[in-house]
Amino acid sequence: MALTGSAPPSEAATFAACLATILELGIEDVPEPVAGEDLDGWRLARWLGGLGLGLVPVADAAAFSWAGPWIGLVRPPGGGERRAVVMYGVPSGVAWDPAGALEGEELRADGEGPRLEGGFALAALDIALARPPLPRAPAATAVGTIEAILIAPRAGAAARAVEEARAQAGRGLDGDRHVAGTGTFPSGLPGSALTLIEAEVCESFEPPLEAGEHRRNVVTRGIDLNALVGHEFRLGAVPCRGMRLCEPCMVVERYASRSVLRPLVHRGGLRADILADGVLRVGDSVRAG
């Protein structure tokens, strides 16, 4: 929900609102920097320290990307007081604007319109203590299905639905950009072979999210993909391993016909490695283990 009031919200107010959103706290629970105090001053630093967190200034916000939330500082066109927004993704865009105007925008320091002039990443003071445990894998009795298989030969090309596809270990699906090395991101790295998304997530949009908008290889139904991070699973007879969440970014935002960055946060699906060659087919099972 955007901040309301007769005057534009201040930089301090929007910064506190962004912190509350990222930390999933009420705005009243976050101390707002006072006039004349740096955004990352002692008041806020000590409060965050009590949570085991700190703020890290971003040296070049316009070039910074993060596969999670961070705070950007935006100057309106023609000058005026900056305000804070929640940025997200690689490359990053505005996932939430407390002033309610910029969601889904890709901001630069040298572009027309609002300018990105700085930023902060929220980080753990001790990574070893803060690292979240891996989710528990779905029970072996939890079985989903492959609802669609989609292949695009290169970045930006239309995705083609197929009934079956040959999976190559460590590479991807035959004919797809991840195998050919013609996608937006590098091929051959962990988690680059295969992307999946839940049909239930696609159907939560009105109208439903289409293949050309989500750009994932496999659409599944009936299984929690987030729970497969760090665990092995099977698409039919093809063994795979969930590597990390396939979080949304400005690449997906550009392809979609509406703003999808914020609605897909933590719901964008799964990036996986293929562990052995095989064939996957529409209607095949999806099961952990």
ABEGO torsion letter per residue (X at the ends): XBBBEABBBBAAAAAAAAAAAAAGBBAAABBBBBBGBBAABAAAAAAAAAAGBBBBBBABAAABBBBEBBBBBBBBBGEEBBBBBBBBEOBBBBABBAAGAABGBBBBAABBEBBBAEBBBBBBABAAAABBBBBBBBBAABBBBBABBBBBABBGBBBBBBABBBBBBGAEBBGBAAAAGABABBBGBBGAABBBBBAAAAAABOBBBBAAAAGBABBBBGBBAAAABGBBBBBEABBBBBABBBBBBAAAAAABABBAAAAABGAAEBBBBBABBEBBBBGBBBBBX
